Amino acid sequence: MFVPFETLPANSRVWIYTGQRTFTKNEVETIHSLLLPFCQQWEAHGHPLQSSFSILDNQFVVLAVNEDFHNPSGCSIDSSVGVLRKIEEVTGIDLLDRSRVPFLINGKIELIPLAHLKIQFQNGILKANTITFHTMATAKHQLENWKLPAEITWLAKYLPTTAFTH
């Protein structure tokens, strides 16, 4: 059962998917047209899931479920991946590639391959205070401060020890 995203409790479970590029207006409409009916009928073992979605920064798709209402099952989570694959198929935008990390660089979201992170930090292209996105958030309340400096995220392990600002 679909509910407006802002009405979900703060502890609702979220899954965040990063688009390989910024969505166009038509792509946002397509994403909405596929996710709305999915959320309206999303269920786990015959029980409706109170769910919603949001598009953040025109490049991230967030699916959310109120686990206090009913817990999603493995099969229901798999079905959510199925709708994301459908979105990929219709739009041509990869949403399931976890091998790139989003950063805010010069006001634009840039995706940096995991394999390049250490060298990017060593060369000063990325810095400890470069803003990244908390795409590993698992609860809705974590989205309130989801743009964070790299040094206070899991990315800190890639920083040279002299790069920390505090």
C-alpha positions as CSV (number, residue, x, y, z in Angstrom):
1,M,0.0,0.0,0.0
2,F,1.5,3.3,-1.1
3,V,1.7,6.2,1.4
4,P,3.4,9.5,0.9
5,F,7.1,9.3,1.7
6,E,7.0,12.1,4.2
7,T,4.3,10.2,6.3
8,L,6.4,7.1,6.8
9,P,8.0,6.8,10.3
10,A,11.6,7.8,10.7
11,N,12.6,4.2,11.4
12,S,11.2,3.0,8.1
13,R,13.7,0.8,6.2
14,V,15.1,2.3,3.0
15,W,17.1,1.1,0.0
16,I,18.9,3.6,-2.1
17,Y,19.8,3.2,-5.7
18,T,22.2,5.5,-7.5
19,G,21.5,6.4,-11.1
20,Q,24.6,6.5,-13.4
21,R,23.6,10.1,-14.3
22,T,21.1,12.8,-13.5
23,F,17.5,11.8,-14.5
24,T,15.7,13.8,-17.2
25,K,12.2,15.1,-16.5
26,N,10.7,12.3,-18.6
27,E,12.8,9.7,-16.8
28,V,11.5,11.0,-13.4
29,E,8.0,10.6,-14.7
30,T,8.7,7.1,-16.0
31,I,10.2,6.2,-12.6
32,H,7.1,7.5,-10.8
33,S,4.8,5.6,-13.2
34,L,6.6,2.3,-12.5
35,L,7.1,2.7,-8.7
36,L,3.7,4.0,-7.8
37,P,1.8,0.9,-8.9
38,F,4.5,-1.3,-7.5
39,C,4.2,0.3,-4.1
40,Q,0.4,0.2,-4.3
41,Q,0.5,-3.6,-4.6
42,W,3.8,-4.5,-2.9
43,E,3.3,-7.2,-0.3
44,A,5.1,-9.9,1.7
45,H,3.5,-13.3,2.0
46,G,0.1,-11.9,1.1
47,H,0.3,-8.9,3.6
48,P,0.4,-5.4,2.1
49,L,3.6,-3.4,2.8
50,Q,3.2,0.2,3.8
51,S,5.7,1.6,1.3
52,S,6.8,4.6,-0.7
53,F,9.6,6.0,-2.7
54,S,11.4,9.3,-3.3
55,I,13.8,10.6,-5.9
56,L,16.6,12.6,-4.3
57,D,18.9,15.0,-6.0
58,N,17.4,13.9,-9.3
59,Q,19.8,10.9,-9.3
60,F,18.9,8.6,-6.4
61,V,15.8,6.4,-6.1
62,V,14.8,5.6,-2.5
63,L,12.4,2.8,-1.7
64,A,11.0,2.7,1.8
65,V,8.9,0.3,3.9
66,N,7.3,0.8,7.3
67,E,8.5,-2.3,9.1
68,D,6.3,-1.4,12.1
69,F,3.3,-2.1,9.8
70,H,4.7,-5.3,8.3
71,N,8.2,-6.6,7.6
72,P,9.3,-7.2,4.0
73,S,10.4,-10.7,3.1
74,G,13.3,-11.9,1.0
75,C,10.8,-12.5,-1.9
76,S,9.3,-9.1,-1.6
77,I,12.7,-7.4,-1.6
78,D,13.6,-9.5,-4.7
79,S,10.4,-8.1,-6.3
80,S,11.6,-4.6,-5.6
81,V,14.8,-5.3,-7.5
82,G,12.7,-6.6,-10.3
83,V,10.9,-3.2,-10.6
84,L,14.3,-1.5,-10.6
85,R,15.5,-3.7,-13.4
86,K,12.3,-2.7,-15.3
87,I,13.2,1.0,-14.7
88,E,16.7,0.3,-16.1
89,E,15.2,-1.4,-19.1
90,V,12.8,1.4,-19.9
91,T,15.1,4.3,-19.2
92,G,18.5,2.9,-20.0
93,I,19.8,4.1,-16.7
94,D,21.9,1.7,-14.5
95,L,20.6,1.8,-10.9
96,L,22.1,-1.4,-9.6
97,D,25.8,-0.8,-10.1
98,R,27.4,-0.5,-6.7
99,S,31.0,-0.2,-8.0
100,R,30.9,3.6,-8.2
101,V,30.6,6.1,-5.3
102,P,28.8,9.4,-5.7
103,F,30.5,12.7,-4.7
104,L,29.4,16.3,-5.0
105,I,32.2,18.0,-6.9
106,N,31.8,21.6,-8.1
107,G,28.0,21.4,-7.5
108,K,27.6,18.3,-9.7
109,I,27.3,14.6,-8.7
110,E,30.2,12.6,-9.9
111,L,30.5,8.8,-9.7
112,I,34.0,7.6,-8.9
113,P,34.9,3.9,-9.4
114,L,35.7,2.1,-6.1
115,A,39.0,1.0,-7.7
116,H,40.1,4.7,-8.1
117,L,39.2,6.0,-4.7
118,K,42.6,5.6,-3.0
119,I,44.5,7.3,-5.8
120,Q,41.9,10.1,-6.1
121,F,42.3,10.9,-2.4
122,Q,46.2,10.5,-2.6
123,N,46.3,13.0,-5.5
124,G,44.0,15.5,-3.8
125,I,41.3,15.2,-6.4
126,L,39.0,14.0,-3.6
127,K,39.6,15.4,-0.1
128,A,38.5,14.5,3.4
129,N,35.8,17.2,3.3
130,T,34.6,16.3,-0.2
131,I,30.8,15.7,0.1
132,T,29.5,12.2,-0.5
133,F,26.1,10.6,-0.2
134,H,25.1,8.1,2.5
135,T,23.8,5.6,0.0
136,M,24.2,2.8,2.6
137,A,21.5,4.4,4.8
138,T,19.1,1.8,6.0
139,A,16.5,4.0,7.8
140,K,14.6,7.0,6.6
141,H,15.9,9.2,9.4
142,Q,19.4,8.7,8.1
143,L,18.4,10.7,5.0
144,E,18.0,13.9,7.0
145,N,21.8,14.3,6.9
146,W,22.7,12.2,4.0
147,K,25.3,14.5,2.4
148,L,28.4,14.0,4.5
149,P,32.1,14.8,4.2
150,A,34.0,11.7,3.2
151,E,36.1,11.6,6.4
152,I,33.1,10.7,8.5
153,T,31.9,7.9,6.3
154,W,33.1,4.4,5.4
155,L,35.3,6.2,2.8
156,A,37.7,7.4,5.6
157,K,39.7,4.2,5.1
158,Y,40.8,5.5,1.7
159,L,42.1,8.8,3.0
160,P,45.8,9.3,3.5
161,T,46.4,9.9,7.3
162,T,47.4,13.5,6.6
163,A,44.0,14.2,4.9
164,F,41.8,14.4,8.0
165,T,40.6,17.9,8.9
166,H,40.1,17.4,12.6
